[in-house]
Amino acid sequence: MIALGGALGAIARYQLAAMIQARVPVGFPWGTFVVNVTGCLVMGVATTLLTDRLVHPNWRFLIPIGFIGAYTTFSTFELETFRAVTDGAWLVGGLNVAGSVLAGYVALWVGVALTRLI
């Protein structure tokens, strides 16, 4: 289940990040940003479903560990921030860190809140 989730998460990450990055201006890593924020949203939904409701135990491995583990790209986020800062684009690096942390937290919170309403 973990491997299946990981394969699906990796494919989803690549497709979404590539699609977004091809459509937005260069200079800010929007693809990685959107992947990480949506990953937080899905993690909020998944963990709420898995802890607040009766869900088959296999889903506990498939979604949070497999899919989200492969889908989110924290190491890529760090590399893009590092490159921005070392290239002198401190504002881009700072916005990437602050925006990712804030938007990720809000997305996780929204995922939990919406799932509890369903």
VEXRO-963321 format. One record per atom (N, C-alpha, C): atom name; x, y, z; residue in one letter; residue number from 1. Coordinates in steps of 0.05 Angstrom, whole numbers, plus 32768, in hexadecimal, padded with zeros to 4 digits. Example, Ala and Ser with C-alpha at 12.3 -4.5 7.8 and 13.67 -1.06 7.14 Angstrom:
VEXRO-963321
BASE  site    c1    c2    c3  code  pos
BASE     N  8108  7F8E  809C     A    1
BASE    CA  80F6  7FA6  809C     A    1
BASE     C  8108  7FBE  809C     A    1
BASE     N  8101  7FD3  808E     S    2
BASE    CA  8111  7FEB  808F     S    2
BASE     C  8102  8001  809D     S    2
END
This chain:
VEXRO-963321
BASE  site    c1    c2    c3  code  pos
BASE     N  8011  7FE8  8000     M    1
BASE    CA  8000  8000  8000     M    1
BASE     C  8011  8019  8000     M    1
BASE     N  8027  8018  800F     I    2
BASE    CA  8039  8030  8010     I    2
BASE     C  8045  8035  7FF4     I    2
BASE     N  804E  801F  7FE7     A    3
BASE    CA  805B  8022  7FCD     A    3
BASE     C  8047  802D  7FB8     A    3
BASE     N  802E  8023  7FB9     L    4
BASE    CA  801A  802C  7FA7     L    4
BASE     C  8014  804A  7FAC     L    4
BASE     N  8011  8051  7FC5     G    5
BASE    CA  800D  806E  7FCB     G    5
BASE     C  8024  807F  7FC3     G    5
BASE     N  803C  8075  7FC7     G    6
BASE    CA  8054  8083  7FBF     G    6
BASE     C  8056  8088  7FA1     G    6
BASE     N  804F  8073  7F92     A    7
BASE    CA  8050  8076  7F75     A    7
BASE     C  803B  808A  7F6C     A    7
BASE     N  8023  8089  7F76     L    8
BASE    CA  800F  809C  7F6F     L    8
BASE     C  8016  80B9  7F78     L    8
BASE     N  8021  80BB  7F8F     G    9
BASE    CA  8029  80D6  7F99     G    9
BASE     C  803F  80E2  7F89     G    9
BASE     N  8053  80D2  7F81     A   10
BASE    CA  8069  80DC  7F71     A   10
BASE     C  805F  80E5  7F56     A   10
BASE     N  804E  80D6  7F49     I   11
BASE    CA  8043  80DE  7F2F     I   11
BASE     C  8032  80F7  7F32     I   11
BASE     N  8021  80F9  7F46     A   12
BASE    CA  8011  8110  7F4A     A   12
BASE     C  8022  8129  7F4F     A   12
BASE     N  8037  8126  7F5F     R   13
BASE    CA  8049  813D  7F64     R   13
BASE     C  8056  8147  7F4B     R   13
BASE     N  8061  8135  7F3B     Y   14
BASE    CA  806F  813D  7F23     Y   14
BASE     C  805B  814A  7F10     Y   14
BASE     N  8044  813F  7F0B     Q   15
BASE    CA  8031  814A  7EF8     Q   15
BASE     C  8027  8165  7F01     Q   15
BASE     N  801F  8168  7F1A     L   16
BASE    CA  8015  8182  7F23     L   16
BASE     C  802A  8197  7F23     L   16
BASE     N  8042  8191  7F2E     A   17
BASE    CA  8057  81A5  7F2F     A   17
BASE     C  805F  81AE  7F13     A   17
BASE     N  8062  819B  7F00     A   18
BASE    CA  806A  81A2  7EE5     A   18
BASE     C  8054  81B3  7ED7     A   18
BASE     N  803B  81AC  7EDB     M   19
BASE    CA  8025  81BB  7ECF     M   19
BASE     C  8025  81D8  7ED9     M   19
BASE     N  8028  81DB  7EF3     I   20
BASE    CA  8027  81F6  7EFF     I   20
BASE     C  803F  8206  7EF6     I   20
BASE     N  8057  81FA  7EF9     Q   21
BASE    CA  8070  8209  7EF2     Q   21
BASE     C  8070  8211  7ED5     Q   21
BASE     N  8064  8203  7EC3     A   22
BASE    CA  8063  820A  7EA7     A   22
BASE     C  8050  8221  7EA1     A   22
BASE     N  803F  8228  7EB4     R   23
BASE    CA  802B  823C  7EB0     R   23
BASE     C  802F  8256  7EC0     R   23
BASE     N  8043  8257  7ED0     V   24
BASE    CA  8047  826E  7EE1     V   24
BASE     C  8062  827A  7EDB     V   24
BASE     N  8066  8294  7EE2     P   25
BASE    CA  8080  82A0  7EDE     P   25
BASE     C  8096  8293  7EED     P   25
BASE     N  80AE  8293  7EE1     V   26
BASE    CA  80C5  8289  7EEF     V   26
BASE     C  80CE  829C  7F05     V   26
BASE     N  80DA  8291  7F19     G   27
BASE    CA  80E4  82A2  7F2F     G   27
BASE     C  80DA  8299  7F4A     G   27
BASE     N  80C3  828C  7F4B     F   28
BASE    CA  80B9  8281  7F64     F   28
BASE     C  80B2  8264  7F5F     F   28
BASE     N  80B8  8252  7F71     P   29
BASE    CA  80B3  8236  7F6C     P   29
BASE     C  8096  822E  7F72     P   29
BASE     N  8084  8238  7F61     W   30
BASE    CA  8067  8234  7F65     W   30
BASE     C  805F  8217  7F64     W   30
BASE     N  806B  8207  7F53     G   31
BASE    CA  8064  81EA  7F52     G   31
BASE     C  8068  81DC  7F6C     G   31
BASE     N  8080  81E0  7F78     T   32
BASE    CA  8086  81D3  7F92     T   32
BASE     C  8074  81DF  7FA8     T   32
BASE     N  8070  81F9  7FA7     F   33
BASE    CA  805F  8206  7FBB     F   33
BASE     C  8043  81FA  7FBB     F   33
BASE     N  8037  81F8  7FA3     V   34
BASE    CA  801B  81ED  7FA1     V   34
BASE     C  801A  81D0  7FAA     V   34
BASE     N  802F  81C0  7FA2     V   35
BASE    CA  802F  81A4  7FAA     V   35
BASE     C  8031  81A2  7FC8     V   35
BASE     N  8042  81B1  7FD5     N   36
BASE    CA  8044  81B0  7FF2     N   36
BASE     C  802B  81B9  8000     N   36
BASE     N  801E  81CE  7FF7     V   37
BASE    CA  8005  81D7  8003     V   37
BASE     C  7FEF  81C3  7FFF     V   37
BASE     N  7FEC  81B9  7FE7     T   38
BASE    CA  7FD6  81A5  7FE3     T   38
BASE     C  7FDC  818B  7FF1     T   38
BASE     N  7FF6  8185  7FF4     G   39
BASE    CA  7FFD  816E  8004     G   39
BASE     C  7FF5  8171  8021     G   39
BASE     N  7FF8  8189  802C     C   40
BASE    CA  7FEF  818E  8047     C   40
BASE     C  7FD0  818C  8049     C   40
BASE     N  7FC2  8195  8035     L   41
BASE    CA  7FA5  8193  8035     L   41
BASE     C  7F9D  8176  8035     L   41
BASE     N  7FA8  8166  8023     V   42
BASE    CA  7FA2  8149  8022     V   42
BASE     C  7FAA  813B  803C     V   42
BASE     N  7FC0  8143  8048     M   43
BASE    CA  7FC8  8137  8061     M   43
BASE     C  7FB4  813D  8077     M   43
BASE     N  7FA9  8155  8077     G   44
BASE    CA  7F95  815C  808B     G   44
BASE     C  7F7C  814C  8087     G   44
BASE     N  7F73  8149  806E     V   45
BASE    CA  7F5B  8138  8068     V   45
BASE     C  7F61  811B  8070     V   45
BASE     N  7F77  8111  8067     A   46
BASE    CA  7F7E  80F4  806B     A   46
BASE     C  7F80  80ED  8088     A   46
BASE     N  7F8F  80FD  8097     T   47
BASE    CA  7F93  80F7  80B3     T   47
BASE     C  7F7A  80FA  80C3     T   47
BASE     N  7F68  810C  80BC     T   48
BASE    CA  7F4F  810F  80C9     T   48
BASE     C  7F3D  80F7  80C3     T   48
BASE     N  7F3C  80EE  80AA     L   49
BASE    CA  7F2D  80D7  80A4     L   49
BASE     C  7F37  80BE  80B2     L   49
BASE     N  7F52  80BC  80B4     L   50
BASE    CA  7F5E  80A4  80BF     L   50
BASE     C  7F5C  80A4  80DE     L   50
BASE     N  7F5A  80BB  80EB     T   51
BASE    CA  7F59  80BB  8108     T   51
BASE     C  7F3C  80BF  8113     T   51
BASE     N  7F2C  80CE  8104     D   52
BASE    CA  7F11  80D4  810E     D   52
BASE     C  7EFB  80C1  8104     D   52
BASE     N  7F02  80B1  80F0     R   53
BASE    CA  7EED  80A0  80E4     R   53
BASE     C  7EF9  8084  80E1     R   53
BASE     N  7EE7  8071  80DD     L   54
BASE    CA  7EF0  8056  80D9     L   54
BASE     C  7EF8  8052  80BC     L   54
BASE     N  7F11  804F  80B8     V   55
BASE    CA  7F1C  804C  809D     V   55
BASE     C  7F2D  8033  809E     V   55
BASE     N  7F2D  8023  8088     H   56
BASE    CA  7F3D  800B  8087     H   56
BASE     C  7F5A  8011  808C     H   56
BASE     N  7F68  8001  809D     P   57
BASE    CA  7F84  8007  80A4     P   57
BASE     C  7F97  800A  808C     P   57
BASE     N  7F91  7FFD  8076     N   58
BASE    CA  7FA3  8000  805F     N   58
BASE     C  7FA5  801D  8055     N   58
BASE     N  7F8F  802C  8058     W   59
BASE    CA  7F8F  8048  804F     W   59
BASE     C  7FA2  8058  8060     W   59
BASE     N  7FA7  804F  8078     R   60
BASE    CA  7FBA  805D  808A     R   60
BASE     C  7FD6  805D  807F     R   60
BASE     N  7FDC  8049  806F     F   61
BASE    CA  7FF7  8047  8063     F   61
BASE     C  7FF7  8053  8047     F   61
BASE     N  7FE2  804F  8038     L   62
BASE    CA  7FE0  8058  801C     L   62
BASE     C  7FE2  8076  801A     L   62
BASE     N  7FD1  8084  8029     I   63
BASE    CA  7FCF  80A1  8025     I   63
BASE     C  7FE4  80B1  8033     I   63
BASE     N  7FE5  80B2  804E     P   64
BASE    CA  7FF9  80C4  805B     P   64
BASE     C  8016  80BC  8057     P   64
BASE     N  801C  80A2  8059     I   65
BASE    CA  8038  809A  8056     I   65
BASE     C  8040  8097  8039     I   65
BASE     N  8030  8089  8029     G   66
BASE    CA  8037  8085  800D     G   66
BASE     C  8033  809D  7FFC     G   66
BASE     N  8019  80A5  7FF8     F   67
BASE    CA  8013  80BA  7FE6     F   67
BASE     C  801F  80D5  7FEE     F   67
BASE     N  8019  80DE  8006     I   68
BASE    CA  8022  80F8  800F     I   68
BASE     C  8041  80F8  8012     I   68
BASE     N  804C  80E2  801B     G   69
BASE    CA  8069  80E1  801E     G   69
BASE     C  8077  80E5  8004     G   69
BASE     N  806C  80DA  7FEE     A   70
BASE    CA  8078  80DE  7FD4     A   70
BASE     C  806F  80F8  7FC6     A   70
BASE     N  8058  8101  7FCD     Y   71
BASE    CA  804C  8119  7FC0     Y   71
BASE     C  8059  8133  7FCA     Y   71
BASE     N  805C  8136  7FE3     T   72
BASE    CA  8067  8150  7FED     T   72
BASE     C  8085  8150  7FE8     T   72
BASE     N  808F  8168  7FE6     T   73
BASE    CA  80AB  816B  7FDC     T   73
BASE     C  80BB  817E  7FED     T   73
BASE     N  80BC  8178  8006     F   74
BASE    CA  80CA  818A  8019     F   74
BASE     C  80E7  818E  8011     F   74
BASE     N  80F5  8179  8009     S   75
BASE    CA  8111  817C  8002     S   75
BASE     C  8114  818D  7FE9     S   75
BASE     N  8101  818B  7FD6     T   76
BASE    CA  8102  819D  7FBF     T   76
BASE     C  80FD  81BA  7FC7     T   76
BASE     N  80EA  81BE  7FD9     F   77
BASE    CA  80E4  81D8  7FE4     F   77
BASE     C  80FD  81E4  7FF0     F   77
BASE     N  810C  81D5  8000     E   78
BASE    CA  8124  81DF  800C     E   78
BASE     C  8139  81E5  7FF7     E   78
BASE     N  813C  81D4  7FE3     L   79
BASE    CA  8150  81D9  7FCE     L   79
BASE     C  814A  81F3  7FBF     L   79
BASE     N  8130  81F6  7FB8     E   80
BASE    CA  8128  820E  7FA9     E   80
BASE     C  812C  8228  7FBA     E   80
BASE     N  8127  8226  7FD4     T   81
BASE    CA  812C  823C  7FE6     T   81
BASE     C  814A  8242  7FE7     T   81
BASE     N  815A  822D  7FEA     F   82
BASE    CA  8177  8230  7FEB     F   82
BASE     C  8182  823E  7FD2     F   82
BASE     N  8178  8235  7FBB     R   83
BASE    CA  8181  8240  7FA2     R   83
BASE     C  8179  825D  7F9F     R   83
BASE     N  8161  8264  7FA7     A   84
BASE    CA  8158  8280  7FA6     A   84
BASE     C  816A  8291  7FB8     A   84
BASE     N  816F  8289  7FD0     V   85
BASE    CA  817F  8299  7FE3     V   85
BASE     C  819C  829B  7FD9     V   85
BASE     N  81A8  8285  7FD0     T   86
BASE    CA  81C4  8286  7FC7     T   86
BASE     C  81C6  8295  7FAD     T   86
BASE     N  81B1  8298  7F9E     D   87
BASE    CA  81B1  82A9  7F86     D   87
BASE     C  81AB  82C6  7F8C     D   87
BASE     N  81A8  82CC  7FA5     G   88
BASE    CA  81A3  82E8  7FAE     G   88
BASE     C  8185  82F0  7FAE     G   88
BASE     N  8174  82DD  7FA8     A   89
BASE    CA  8157  82E3  7FA8     A   89
BASE     C  814B  82DD  7FC4     A   89
BASE     N  8154  82ED  7FD7     W   90
BASE    CA  814C  82E9  7FF3     W   90
BASE     C  812E  82EB  7FF6     W   90
BASE     N  8122  82FE  7FE8     L   91
BASE    CA  8105  8301  7FEB     L   91
BASE     C  80F6  82E9  7FE1     L   91
BASE     N  80FE  82DD  7FCB     V   92
BASE    CA  80F1  82C5  7FC0     V   92
BASE     C  80F5  82AE  7FD4     V   92
BASE     N  810D  82AB  7FDF     G   93
BASE    CA  8112  8296  7FF3     G   93
BASE     C  8102  829A  800C     G   93
BASE     N  8101  82B2  8016     G   94
BASE    CA  80F1  82B8  802E     G   94
BASE     C  80D3  82B4  8029     G   94
BASE     N  80C9  82BD  8012     L   95
BASE    CA  80AD  82B9  800C     L   95
BASE     C  80A6  829C  8009     L   95
BASE     N  80B8  828D  7FFE     N   96
BASE    CA  80B4  8270  7FFA     N   96
BASE     C  80B2  8262  8016     N   96
BASE     N  80C3  8269  8028     V   97
BASE    CA  80C3  825D  8043     V   97
BASE     C  80A9  8265  8052     V   97
BASE     N  80A5  8280  8054     A   98
BASE    CA  808E  828A  8063     A   98
BASE     C  8074  8281  8056     A   98
BASE     N  8072  8283  803C     G   99
BASE    CA  8059  827C  802E     G   99
BASE     C  8053  825E  8030     G   99
BASE     N  8068  824E  802D     S  100
BASE    CA  8064  8231  802F     S  100
BASE     C  805B  8228  804B     S  100
BASE     N  8067  8233  805F     V  101
BASE    CA  8060  822C  807B     V  101
BASE     C  8044  8235  8081     V  101
BASE     N  803E  824E  807B     L  102
BASE    CA  8023  8259  8081     L  102
BASE     C  800E  824B  8071     L  102
BASE     N  8011  8249  8056     A  103
BASE    CA  7FFD  823D  8045     A  103
BASE     C  7FFA  821F  804C     A  103
BASE     N  8010  8212  8052     G  104
BASE    CA  800E  81F6  8059     G  104
BASE     C  7FFE  81F1  8073     G  104
BASE     N  8003  8202  8087     Y  105
BASE    CA  7FF4  8200  80A0     Y  105
BASE     C  7FD6  8205  809B     Y  105
BASE     N  7FD0  821A  808C     V  106
BASE    CA  7FB4  8221  8087     V  106
BASE     C  7FA7  820A  8077     V  106
BASE     N  7FB5  81FF  8063     A  107
BASE    CA  7FA9  81E9  8053     A  107
BASE     C  7FA4  81D1  8065     A  107
BASE     N  7FB7  81CA  8076     L  108
BASE    CA  7FB3  81B3  8088     L  108
BASE     C  7F9A  81B8  809A     L  108
BASE     N  7F98  81D0  80A5     W  109
BASE    CA  7F82  81D7  80B7     W  109
BASE     C  7F67  81D5  80A7     W  109
BASE     N  7F67  81E0  808F     V  110
BASE    CA  7F4F  81DF  807E     V  110
BASE     C  7F47  81C2  8078     V  110
BASE     N  7F5B  81B1  8072     G  111
BASE    CA  7F56  8195  806D     G  111
BASE     C  7F49  8187  8085     G  111
BASE     N  7F53  818C  809C     V  112
BASE    CA  7F48  8180  80B5     V  112
BASE     C  7F2C  818B  80B9     V  112
BASE     N  7F28  81A5  80B8     A  113
BASE    CA  7F0E  81B2  80BD     A  113
BASE     C  7EF9  81A8  80A9     A  113
BASE     N  7EFF  81A8  8090     L  114
BASE    CA  7EEC  81A0  807B     L  114
BASE     C  7EE4  8183  807E     L  114
BASE     N  7EF8  8172  8084     T  115
BASE    CA  7EF3  8156  8087     T  115
BASE     C  7EE1  8150  809F     T  115
BASE     N  7EE5  815F  80B4     R  116
BASE    CA  7ED4  815B  80CC     R  116
BASE     C  7EB7  8164  80C7     R  116
BASE     N  7EB3  8176  80B3     L  117
BASE    CA  7E98  817F  80AD     L  117
BASE     C  7E88  816A  809C     L  117
BASE     N  7E97  8159  808F     I  118
BASE    CA  7E8A  8145  807D     I  118
BASE     C  7E7F  812E  808D     I  118
END
